[in-house]
């Protein structure tokens, strides 16, 4: 199994498995970014050796999805700071 798939899958799985999104985005963002970097490296290596790139491309897609969700949630929290304060 490629590391891009593992990192990308973990970043997406956090969003579905953990209800505490305030903590999840802190974990999903670095995992997603690591999956993106590792996916690019694995994709280049696979294309040079003529190997299958299916797992790498799936990992890149999942890592992109997890990273985009983390960034979107971070932007949402920054633009709505009043939601964090519960009276």
C-alpha positions as a Markdown table, in Angstrom:
| # | Residue | x | y | z |
|---|---|---|---|---|
| 1 | Unk | 0.0 | 0.0 | 0.0 |
| 2 | Unk | 1.3 | 3.4 | -0.8 |
| 3 | Unk | 1.9 | 6.0 | 1.9 |
| 4 | Unk | -0.1 | 8.6 | 0.0 |
| 5 | Unk | -3.1 | 6.3 | 0.2 |
| 6 | Unk | -2.5 | 5.8 | 4.0 |
| 7 | Unk | -2.1 | 9.6 | 4.7 |
| 8 | Unk | -5.0 | 10.6 | 2.5 |
| 9 | Unk | -7.3 | 7.9 | 3.9 |
| 10 | Unk | -6.4 | 8.9 | 7.4 |
| 11 | Unk | -7.1 | 12.6 | 6.8 |
| 12 | Unk | -10.5 | 11.9 | 5.3 |
| 13 | Unk | -11.3 | 9.2 | 8.0 |
| 14 | Unk | -10.8 | 11.8 | 10.8 |
| 15 | Unk | -13.6 | 13.9 | 9.3 |
| 16 | Unk | -16.1 | 11.0 | 9.3 |
| 17 | Unk | -15.1 | 9.3 | 12.6 |
| 18 | Unk | -14.5 | 12.1 | 15.0 |
| 19 | Unk | -17.3 | 14.6 | 15.9 |
| 20 | Unk | -14.9 | 17.2 | 17.4 |
| 21 | Unk | -14.0 | 19.1 | 14.3 |
| 22 | Unk | -12.1 | 21.7 | 16.3 |
| 23 | Unk | -9.5 | 19.1 | 17.0 |
| 24 | Unk | -9.9 | 17.1 | 13.8 |
| 25 | Unk | -8.7 | 19.9 | 11.4 |
| 26 | Unk | -5.5 | 20.2 | 13.4 |
| 27 | Unk | -4.8 | 16.5 | 12.7 |
| 28 | Unk | -6.2 | 16.3 | 9.2 |
| 29 | Unk | -4.3 | 19.2 | 7.8 |
| 30 | Unk | -0.8 | 17.9 | 8.3 |
| 31 | Unk | -1.8 | 14.4 | 7.3 |
| 32 | Unk | -3.4 | 15.7 | 4.1 |
| 33 | Unk | -0.4 | 17.8 | 3.3 |
| 34 | Unk | 1.9 | 14.9 | 3.9 |
| 35 | Unk | -0.3 | 12.7 | 1.7 |
| 36 | Unk | -0.1 | 15.3 | -1.1 |
| 37 | Unk | 3.6 | 15.5 | -1.0 |
| 38 | Unk | 4.1 | 11.8 | -0.7 |
| 39 | Unk | 1.6 | 11.3 | -3.6 |
| 40 | Unk | 3.5 | 13.6 | -5.9 |
| 41 | Unk | 6.8 | 11.8 | -5.1 |
| 42 | Unk | 5.2 | 8.3 | -5.5 |
| 43 | Unk | 3.5 | 9.4 | -8.8 |
| 44 | Unk | 6.8 | 10.6 | -10.3 |
| 45 | Unk | 8.6 | 7.4 | -9.2 |
| 46 | Unk | 5.8 | 5.2 | -10.6 |
| 47 | Unk | 5.8 | 7.1 | -13.9 |
| 48 | Unk | 9.6 | 6.7 | -14.3 |
| 49 | Unk | 9.5 | 3.0 | -13.6 |
| 50 | Unk | 6.3 | 2.3 | -15.6 |
| 51 | Unk | 4.5 | 0.9 | -12.5 |
| 52 | Unk | 0.8 | 1.2 | -11.7 |
| 53 | Unk | -0.3 | 4.6 | -10.3 |
| 54 | Unk | -3.8 | 3.7 | -9.2 |
| 55 | Unk | -3.1 | 3.7 | -5.4 |
| 56 | Unk | -1.1 | 6.8 | -5.7 |
| 57 | Unk | -3.8 | 8.7 | -7.6 |
| 58 | Unk | -6.5 | 7.5 | -5.1 |
| 59 | Unk | -4.2 | 8.7 | -2.3 |
| 60 | Unk | -3.7 | 12.0 | -3.9 |
| 61 | Unk | -7.5 | 12.4 | -4.3 |
| 62 | Unk | -8.2 | 11.5 | -0.7 |
| 63 | Unk | -5.3 | 13.8 | 0.6 |
| 64 | Unk | -6.7 | 16.6 | -1.5 |
| 65 | Unk | -10.2 | 16.1 | -0.1 |
| 66 | Unk | -8.9 | 15.9 | 3.5 |
| 67 | Unk | -6.7 | 19.0 | 3.1 |
| 68 | Unk | -9.5 | 21.0 | 1.4 |
| 69 | Unk | -11.9 | 20.1 | 4.2 |
| 70 | Unk | -9.4 | 21.2 | 6.8 |
| 71 | Unk | -8.7 | 24.5 | 5.1 |
| 72 | Unk | -12.4 | 25.2 | 4.5 |
| 73 | Unk | -13.2 | 24.5 | 8.2 |
| 74 | Unk | -10.2 | 26.7 | 9.2 |
| 75 | Unk | -11.5 | 29.6 | 7.0 |
| 76 | Unk | -15.0 | 29.1 | 8.4 |
| 77 | Unk | -13.8 | 29.3 | 12.0 |
| 78 | Unk | -11.7 | 32.4 | 11.3 |
| 79 | Unk | -14.6 | 34.2 | 9.6 |
| 80 | Unk | -17.1 | 33.2 | 12.4 |
| 81 | Unk | -15.2 | 33.7 | 15.7 |
| 82 | Unk | -18.5 | 34.2 | 17.6 |
| 83 | Unk | -19.4 | 30.5 | 17.1 |
| 84 | Unk | -16.6 | 29.4 | 19.4 |
| 85 | Unk | -18.0 | 31.4 | 22.3 |
| 86 | Unk | -20.9 | 29.7 | 23.9 |
| 87 | Unk | -22.6 | 31.7 | 26.7 |
